[in-house]
Amino acid sequence: MSKVMILCGAILCLSLSAAAQDSTVAFDASSTAAEPAAPVSFSPPDRDAWQVGAGFQYQHFGVFGLSFHNLGFNSQVTRYFNNWVGLEGAAEVGWGHTNTTPTVPRSLVAKSLFVGGGPHIVVSNNSRVEPWGHVLVGLEHFRFTQSGSPSLGSNSAFGFQAGGGIDFKIGGHVNWRVQADYVGSRFQSTIQSNYSFGSGLVFGF
């Protein structure tokens, strides 16, 4: 009888030991499954080395005692050094008509040209909306013509622009750009404050 009791006790001990081992394995498996996934590191997308843009623009000027606005075209070429910083070159042309003044009694045809370059900074991210800013320094040129009336002729001086905008990613390497700029010029030893709005397409390659 005692032998039977000992045998039963041994079987019970082995059963409890096996059950404890099974529960430990199950706990380890559940703990492993519950571990949080490693955080995904943020990495801005690799940028195209070159970006070329073209579009339409509206500019308002106040120079030589005249007030006028021009409609025209703008173009930009940007060489990026990384995902955030590039060097931009820009050219802008416009056409319009001036107001009249006592010294200039008839409206003049006003043509404008700006050529300049400078840094282009991008807030690089993974979304479809990308803000940016730039500062351009260069040459501002005006030509005023009108037959039969006084004319201011052709004038060139130091010019600069500071502003920025937003690029909306359409798809692939194409963006739709909206921008606004402060446009400064220095004629007759004074600084003129003007402004510009533009929109167009930008292509990366």
Secondary structure, DSSP 8 states (H G I E B T S, - for coil): -HHHHHHHHHHHHHHHHHHHHHHHHHHHHHHHHHS-------------SEEEEEEEEEEEEEETTEEEEEEEEEEEEEEESSSSEEEEEEEEEEEEEE---SSS-S--EEEEEEEEEEEEEE---SSSEEEEEEEEEEEEEEEEE-TTS---EEEEEEEEEEEEEEEEEEETTEEEEEEEEEEEEEETTEEEEEEEEEEEEEEE-
